[in-house]
Amino acid sequence: MKEALLEFYTSSGKRKPDQIIIFRDGVSKSQFNQVLIKLLRLARIS
């Protein structure tokens, strides 16, 4: 995910995406927030 975001950022003239859509495939409702937080931390562009 981080690589895809970096590729978008560099190929679009250093523009950040307006939206990021994440599908909850194979993750229960109760675990979704934990997984989402972890994914967003991994994808953070510093």
C-alpha positions as CSV (number, residue, x, y, z in Angstrom):
1,M,0.0,0.0,0.0
2,K,2.8,2.4,0.8
3,E,4.5,1.8,-2.5
4,A,1.2,2.5,-4.4
5,L,0.7,5.7,-2.5
6,L,4.3,6.9,-3.2
7,E,3.9,6.0,-6.8
8,F,0.7,8.1,-7.0
9,Y,2.3,10.9,-5.2
10,T,5.3,11.1,-7.5
11,S,3.4,10.5,-10.8
12,S,0.7,13.1,-10.1
13,G,3.0,16.0,-9.5
14,K,3.3,15.5,-5.7
15,R,-0.5,15.5,-5.2
16,K,-2.0,13.4,-2.4
17,P,-5.1,11.4,-3.1
18,D,-8.5,12.9,-2.2
19,Q,-9.8,9.5,-1.1
20,I,-8.4,6.1,-0.1
21,I,-10.9,3.2,-0.3
22,I,-10.1,0.1,1.8
23,F,-12.1,-3.1,1.4
24,R,-12.7,-5.1,4.6
25,D,-12.2,-8.5,3.0
26,G,-11.6,-11.2,5.6
27,V,-11.6,-8.9,8.6
28,S,-14.4,-9.0,11.1
29,K,-16.3,-5.8,12.0
30,S,-14.8,-5.8,15.4
31,Q,-11.3,-6.0,14.1
32,F,-11.7,-3.5,11.2
33,N,-10.6,-0.4,13.2
34,Q,-7.5,-2.1,14.5
35,V,-6.5,-3.2,11.0
36,L,-7.3,0.2,9.5
37,I,-5.2,2.0,12.1
38,K,-2.3,-0.4,11.4
39,L,-2.6,0.1,7.6
40,L,-2.7,3.9,7.9
41,R,0.4,3.8,10.1
42,L,2.2,1.7,7.6
43,A,1.2,3.9,4.7
44,R,2.0,7.2,6.3
45,I,4.2,9.3,4.1
46,S,6.8,11.1,6.2
